Amino acid sequence: MPIKGRSDVSRIPRIGKIDLGVKQKSERSGNEYPTAVDYFVVKPDESTSENAVEAFRSVYGDRPREITVTFPSNNPEQFFPQFLSSYRRVGERYELYCKGDGETANRVDGQGGRIQVQCLYRDCPVFQEGKCKELGQLQFFLPDVPGIGVWQLDTSSWHTTINLNGSIQMVMALTGGRIAMVPLKLRIVPKVVNPDGRPKTVYVLTLGIDDMKLTDFMTRTPLLTATMPSVEPIPEDELPDDLYLDTQIVDDKLGMQEEPGHESVSEGADIAAVSEVKFKPYRDTEAAMVRLASLDGELLELLTAEPTVVKKLKSLREGTAIRFEATQSQRWLDRLELVDFKVVS
C-alpha cells in the first residue's frame, strides 16, 4: 500500500550542468574569472559526473555549438525559472543570500531563517554593487545523450533570456500550449551589441524553431502525460560559479561605514527591511520596538519613544524597505534607538 505524500511523489533527477564559459586566471592578480565562449562547456564537477561528461562528449564532442533538447513539462516556470539572486560565502560553502522577483524577495535574516522583504531591484545597493544578478536556470533533457534525467544551464544574459522566452512562447502558441518533449535545437550564436556606444560581440542562446515546419508543431503530440514526475528542485544554495566572480559575492561588510555620533550599522546606506514592529506603554506615552533585517543578513533591534516616529511605525508592513538613522540610546542602556526613517520607494 502506498504512503500518501511519499510513495506517490516522484522526481526526475539532474544528471549534470552545462556552462557557457570557462574559468581563466589573471596573470596580474592571479584571481580566476569566468570568460564566455562560443560553445557549450561540460566538465566533471560536483554536479556533473565523469560518466555524464563522457556520455555528452560521445554525442557532441568537446565544443558543440548546437544541441538537441526537449523540455520536461509544459510549464516554463518549472523548466526555466527566472529570479534576482545574490549569494554569500559561509565558511567553505555558499548560500543563497537573497532571491527576488523585482517586487518581493526572501533574504537571510541572520538567525538561520529567511524573511520576506521588499525587493528594490535596481535601487538595491547589492544590485548596484553587481552582487545581484538576473538569473535564469534552464532545465531540459538531452534525448540523444545516454542517461535518464535533466541537464541544467544557468544564464544571466538579457539577450539569451529574451530569446528563450520568446521562442518558448512561440512554440506553445503553435501547439496550443504544449512544449513538453518537442525536440528543439539549442544553439550558441554571436550577436553584436552596443552597450557603451561601441560594437561588441557577445554569445547568446537561441532555440532553433526555424528548421521545423509549421505542420510539425501542429501535429506533434508530446510524449509526456499529466502524471510525468516533476523535475528535482534546483539546490538553491548552489552557486552558478561560471557567472559570479569572487568580488560579486555578498560579504559581511557590505557597505559598512562609520558615521560620527552614530553606532555603526551593517549597511552604509542604512537600508533594511522591516521584520517586526511591536508597541507597548512607556511612562506617559508609547514606545515601539522594531526589528530590521539589514542587507548583510544581520537582525537589528531598535527602540523608540519619539511620538512622531512611533506614529509612522504604525503604518509599516512587514517586508517594507526603509532608510533609517539610529544612535546609542540615552533612555535604554546598551540599546540602539531609532532616530527617524523613511520608506524606500
VEXKE-504753 format. One record per residue (C-alpha): residue number from 1; residue in one letter; y, z, x. Coordinates in nm, 2 decimals, m for minus. Each point is the difference from the previous one (the first is absolute). Example, Ala and Ser with C-alpha at 12.3 -4.5 7.8 and 13.67 -1.06 7.14 Angstrom:
   num   residu        v        w        u
     1        A    m0.45     0.78     1.23
     2        S     0.34    m0.07     0.14
//
This chain:
   num   residu        v        w        u
     1        M     0.00     0.00     0.00
     2        P     0.34    m0.10     0.15
     3        I     0.26     0.27     0.07
     4        K     0.32    m0.07    m0.19
     5        G     0.29    m0.07     0.24
     6        R    m0.23    m0.03     0.30
     7        S    m0.30    m0.23    m0.05
     8        D     0.21    m0.25    m0.20
     9        V     0.27    m0.03     0.27
    10        S    m0.06    m0.27     0.26
    11        R     0.24    m0.15     0.26
    12        I     0.01    m0.30     0.23
    13        P     0.02     0.12     0.36
    14        R     0.24    m0.14     0.25
    15        I    m0.16    m0.20     0.28
    16        G     0.29    m0.04     0.23
    17        K     0.37    m0.08     0.06
    18        I     0.17    m0.32     0.11
    19        D     0.33     0.02     0.20
    20        L     0.28    m0.25     0.02
    21        G     0.11     0.11     0.35
    22        V    m0.12     0.14     0.34
    23        K     0.11     0.29     0.20
    24        Q     0.18    m0.08     0.33
    25        K     0.14     0.23     0.27
    26        S     0.36    m0.01     0.11
    27        E     0.02    m0.06     0.38
    28        R     0.33     0.20     0.01
    29        S    m0.09     0.31    m0.21
    30        G    m0.38    m0.01    m0.01
    31        N     0.00     0.05    m0.37
    32        E    m0.21    m0.20    m0.24
    33        Y     0.15    m0.21    m0.28
    34        P    m0.14    m0.24    m0.26
    35        T     0.06    m0.37     0.04
    36        A    m0.06    m0.25    m0.28
    37        V    m0.24    m0.29     0.07
    38        D    m0.09    m0.32    m0.19
    39        Y    m0.36     0.09    m0.07
    40        F    m0.21     0.27    m0.17
    41        V    m0.10     0.29     0.24
    42        V    m0.32     0.19    m0.05
    43        K    m0.10     0.26     0.26
    44        P    m0.23     0.30     0.01
    45        D     0.17     0.33    m0.08
    46        E    m0.04     0.30    m0.23
    47        S     0.02    m0.22    m0.31
    48        T    m0.20    m0.30     0.12
    49        S    m0.34     0.02     0.16
    50        E    m0.13    m0.22     0.28
    51        N    m0.25    m0.16    m0.25
    52        A     0.29    m0.08    m0.24
    53        V     0.20    m0.16     0.28
    54        E    m0.30    m0.20     0.11
    55        A    m0.07    m0.12    m0.35
    56        F     0.36    m0.11    m0.05
    57        R     0.01    m0.19     0.33
    58        S    m0.33    m0.17    m0.06
    59        V     0.16    m0.18    m0.29
    60        Y     0.37    m0.03     0.10
    61        G     0.01     0.04     0.38
    62        D     0.25     0.21     0.19
    63        R     0.33    m0.15    m0.12
    64        P    m0.03    m0.14    m0.35
    65        R     0.31    m0.11    m0.19
    66        E    m0.17    m0.04    m0.33
    67        I    m0.27     0.20    m0.18
    68        T    m0.16    m0.02    m0.35
    69        V     0.06     0.31    m0.21
    70        T    m0.08     0.12    m0.35
    71        F     0.15     0.30    m0.17
    72        P    m0.22     0.28    m0.15
    73        S     0.19     0.04    m0.33
    74        N     0.24    m0.16    m0.24
    75        N     0.26     0.28     0.07
    76        P     0.24    m0.08     0.28
    77        E     0.11     0.37     0.01
    78        Q    m0.36     0.08     0.10
    79        F    m0.05    m0.26     0.27
    80        F     0.36    m0.04     0.12
    81        P     0.18     0.34    m0.04
    82        Q     0.36     0.00     0.14
    83        F     0.22     0.30     0.07
    84        L     0.25     0.15     0.24
    85        S    m0.18     0.21     0.26
    86        S     0.08     0.21     0.30
    87        Y    m0.24     0.19     0.22
    88        R     0.03     0.30     0.24
    89        R    m0.22     0.13     0.28
    90        V    m0.18     0.33    m0.06
    91        G    m0.17     0.10     0.33
    92        E    m0.23    m0.28     0.10
    93        R     0.00    m0.17    m0.34
    94        Y     0.24    m0.17    m0.24
    95        E     0.07     0.09    m0.36
    96        L     0.19    m0.18    m0.28
    97        Y     0.34     0.17     0.00
    98        C     0.16    m0.17    m0.30
    99        K    m0.11    m0.27    m0.25
   100        G     0.24    m0.14    m0.26
   101        D     0.08    m0.29    m0.23
   102        G     0.38    m0.01     0.03
   103        E     0.05     0.25    m0.28
   104        T    m0.23     0.29     0.06
   105        A    m0.20     0.11     0.30
   106        N    m0.27     0.25     0.10
   107        R     0.08     0.18     0.32
   108        V    m0.15     0.28     0.20
   109        D     0.14     0.34    m0.10
   110        G    m0.06     0.19     0.32
   111        Q    m0.26     0.22    m0.16
   112        G    m0.30    m0.23     0.01
   113        G     0.08    m0.17    m0.32
   114        R     0.23    m0.27    m0.14
   115        I     0.31    m0.01    m0.22
   116        Q     0.13    m0.27    m0.22
   117        V     0.36    m0.09     0.11
   118        Q     0.26    m0.26    m0.07
   119        C    m0.06    m0.31     0.21
   120        L     0.33    m0.10     0.16
   121        Y    m0.15    m0.32     0.14
   122        R     0.26    m0.18     0.22
   123        D     0.23     0.30    m0.02
   124        C    m0.26     0.24     0.14
   125        P     0.06     0.10     0.36
   126        V    m0.37    m0.04     0.08
   127        F     0.01    m0.37    m0.12
   128        Q     0.33    m0.05     0.19
   129        E    m0.16     0.12     0.32
   130        G    m0.27    m0.26    m0.04
   131        K    m0.27     0.27    m0.06
   132        C    m0.08    m0.11    m0.36
   133        K    m0.14    m0.34    m0.07
   134        E    m0.07    m0.22    m0.31
   135        L    m0.38    m0.01     0.04
   136        G    m0.25    m0.22    m0.18
   137        Q    m0.38     0.05     0.04
   138        L    m0.20    m0.30    m0.09
   139        Q    m0.38     0.05    m0.07
   140        F    m0.24    m0.28    m0.04
   141        F    m0.36    m0.13     0.05
   142        L    m0.08    m0.25     0.27
   143        P    m0.28    m0.19    m0.18
   144        D    m0.11    m0.20     0.30
   145        V    m0.03     0.30     0.23
   146        P    m0.32     0.21     0.00
   147        G     0.04     0.35    m0.15
   148        I     0.08     0.14    m0.34
   149        G     0.34     0.17    m0.03
   150        V     0.37    m0.06     0.02
   151        W     0.23    m0.08     0.29
   152        Q     0.35     0.13     0.02
   153        L     0.32    m0.16     0.14
   154        D     0.33     0.19     0.02
   155        T     0.34    m0.17     0.00
   156        S     0.36     0.11    m0.01
   157        S     0.14    m0.36     0.00
   158        W     0.23    m0.08    m0.29
   159        H    m0.09    m0.37     0.02
   160        T    m0.37     0.07     0.00
   161        T     0.03     0.24    m0.30
   162        I     0.20    m0.25    m0.20
   163        N    m0.24    m0.28     0.08
   164        L    m0.31     0.19    m0.09
   165        N     0.15     0.15    m0.32
   166        G     0.11    m0.35    m0.11
   167        S    m0.34    m0.16     0.07
   168        I    m0.19     0.28    m0.17
   169        Q     0.22    m0.03    m0.31
   170        M    m0.05    m0.38     0.00
   171        V    m0.37     0.02     0.01
   172        M    m0.02     0.26    m0.27
   173        A     0.23    m0.21    m0.22
   174        L    m0.22    m0.31     0.04
   175        T    m0.32     0.20    m0.07
   176        G     0.12     0.21    m0.29
   177        G     0.04     0.32     0.20
   178        R    m0.31    m0.04     0.22
   179        I    m0.02    m0.01     0.38
   180        A    m0.30     0.21     0.09
   181        M    m0.25    m0.19     0.21
   182        V     0.21    m0.32     0.00
   183        P    m0.03    m0.14     0.36
   184        L     0.34    m0.05     0.16
   185        K     0.12    m0.09     0.35
   186        L     0.20     0.27     0.18
   187        R     0.20    m0.16     0.27
   188        I     0.24     0.10     0.28
   189        V     0.29    m0.26     0.02
   190        P     0.32    m0.01     0.20
   191        K     0.33     0.04    m0.19
   192        V     0.35    m0.05     0.13
   193        V     0.24     0.28    m0.11
   194        N     0.36     0.08     0.08
   195        P     0.03     0.38     0.00
   196        D     0.31     0.01     0.22
   197        G     0.13    m0.35    m0.05
   198        R    m0.23    m0.12     0.27
   199        P    m0.32    m0.19    m0.07
   200        K    m0.32     0.20     0.08
   201        T    m0.37    m0.09    m0.06
   202        V    m0.21     0.27    m0.16
   203        Y    m0.36    m0.02    m0.13
   204        V    m0.07     0.07    m0.36
   205        L    m0.29     0.00    m0.24
   206        T    m0.06    m0.25    m0.28
   207        L    m0.28    m0.04    m0.25
   208        G    m0.13    m0.35     0.00
   209        I    m0.01    m0.10    m0.37
   210        D     0.14    m0.34     0.08
   211        D    m0.34    m0.14     0.10
   212        M    m0.16     0.07    m0.34
   213        K     0.03    m0.21    m0.31
   214        L     0.15     0.14    m0.32
   215        T    m0.33    m0.06    m0.17
   216        D    m0.17     0.22     0.26
   217        F     0.21     0.30    m0.11
   218        M    m0.04    m0.08    m0.37
   219        T    m0.38    m0.03     0.01
   220        R    m0.09     0.26     0.26
   221        T    m0.16     0.31    m0.14
   222        P     0.03     0.32     0.21
   223        L    m0.34     0.14     0.11
   224        L     0.11     0.36    m0.04
   225        T    m0.05     0.19    m0.32
   226        A     0.20     0.28    m0.16
   227        T    m0.25     0.25     0.16
   228        M     0.06    m0.11     0.35
   229        P     0.04     0.30     0.23
   230        S     0.36     0.08     0.10
   231        V     0.11    m0.03     0.36
   232        E    m0.02     0.31     0.22
   233        P     0.35     0.16     0.02
   234        I     0.20    m0.08     0.31
   235        P     0.02     0.32     0.22
   236        E     0.37     0.09    m0.06
   237        D     0.04     0.16     0.34
   238        E    m0.13    m0.30     0.19
   239        L     0.29    m0.14     0.21
   240        P     0.03    m0.39     0.00
   241        D     0.05     0.02     0.38
   242        D     0.06    m0.37     0.04
   243        L     0.32     0.04    m0.21
   244        Y     0.14     0.33     0.13
   245        L     0.15     0.08     0.34
   246        D    m0.02     0.35     0.14
   247        T     0.37     0.02    m0.05
   248        Q    m0.05    m0.08    m0.37
   249        I    m0.20     0.32    m0.07
   250        V     0.18     0.28    m0.18
   251        D     0.04     0.30     0.23
   252        D     0.08     0.37    m0.07
   253        K     0.36    m0.04     0.14
   254        L     0.10    m0.30    m0.21
   255        G     0.38     0.01    m0.03
   256        M     0.03     0.36     0.11
   257        Q     0.34     0.11     0.13
   258        E     0.21     0.32     0.02
   259        E     0.32     0.05    m0.19
   260        P     0.25     0.27     0.11
   261        G    m0.01     0.30    m0.24
   262        H    m0.31    m0.12    m0.18
   263        E    m0.37     0.07     0.05
   264        S    m0.19    m0.30     0.13
   265        V    m0.18    m0.19    m0.27
   266        S    m0.28    m0.24     0.05
   267        E     0.19    m0.31    m0.12
   268        G     0.32    m0.09     0.18
   269        A     0.13    m0.17    m0.31
   270        D    m0.09     0.31    m0.20
   271        I    m0.20    m0.20    m0.25
   272        A    m0.30     0.16    m0.17
   273        A    m0.19    m0.02    m0.33
   274        V     0.00     0.28    m0.26
   275        S    m0.34     0.17    m0.02
   276        E     0.08     0.30    m0.23
   277        V     0.30     0.18    m0.14
   278        K    m0.01     0.35    m0.15
   279        F     0.28     0.22    m0.15
   280        K     0.03     0.37    m0.05
   281        P     0.27     0.26    m0.07
   282        Y     0.19     0.12     0.31
   283        R     0.25     0.29    m0.04
   284        D     0.25    m0.12    m0.26
   285        T    m0.08    m0.37     0.04
   286        E    m0.30    m0.23     0.05
   287        A    m0.18    m0.10     0.32
   288        A    m0.22    m0.30     0.08
   289        M    m0.28    m0.07     0.24
   290        V    m0.06    m0.36     0.09
   291        R    m0.29    m0.14     0.21
   292        L     0.07    m0.33     0.17
   293        A    m0.25    m0.24     0.18
   294        S     0.18    m0.13     0.30
   295        L    m0.06    m0.34     0.16
   296        D    m0.22     0.14     0.27
   297        G    m0.23     0.17    m0.25
   298        E     0.15     0.35     0.04
   299        L     0.04     0.21    m0.32
   300        L     0.34     0.17     0.00
   301        E     0.09     0.29    m0.23
   302        L     0.37     0.05    m0.08
   303        L     0.18     0.26    m0.21
   304        T     0.34    m0.01    m0.17
   305        A     0.20     0.22    m0.24
   306        E     0.30    m0.23    m0.01
   307        P     0.06    m0.07    m0.37
   308        T     0.10    m0.37     0.04
   309        V    m0.30    m0.07     0.22
   310        V    m0.24     0.19    m0.23
   311        K     0.14    m0.20    m0.30
   312        K    m0.06    m0.33     0.19
   313        L    m0.36     0.10     0.09
   314        K    m0.09     0.04    m0.36
   315        S     0.03    m0.38    m0.05
   316        L    m0.23    m0.08     0.29
   317        R    m0.35    m0.13    m0.06
   318        E    m0.30     0.03     0.24
   319        G    m0.01    m0.28     0.25
   320        T     0.37    m0.07    m0.01
   321        A     0.15    m0.08     0.34
   322        I     0.31     0.19     0.10
   323        R     0.23     0.02     0.29
   324        F     0.07     0.37     0.07
   325        E     0.19     0.24     0.22
   326        A    m0.15     0.34     0.09
   327        T     0.11     0.30     0.21
   328        Q    m0.14     0.34     0.10
   329        S     0.04     0.23    m0.30
   330        Q     0.24     0.30     0.00
   331        R    m0.15     0.13    m0.33
   332        W    m0.37    m0.02     0.09
   333        L    m0.14     0.11     0.34
   334        D    m0.17    m0.28     0.20
   335        R     0.03    m0.25    m0.28
   336        L     0.16    m0.34    m0.02
   337        E     0.27    m0.04    m0.26
   338        L     0.08    m0.33    m0.18
   339        V     0.37    m0.07     0.03
   340        D     0.01    m0.32    m0.20
   341        F    m0.19    m0.32    m0.07
   342        K     0.03    m0.34    m0.17
   343        V    m0.26    m0.23    m0.14
   344        V    m0.08    m0.30     0.21
   345        S     0.02    m0.31    m0.22
//
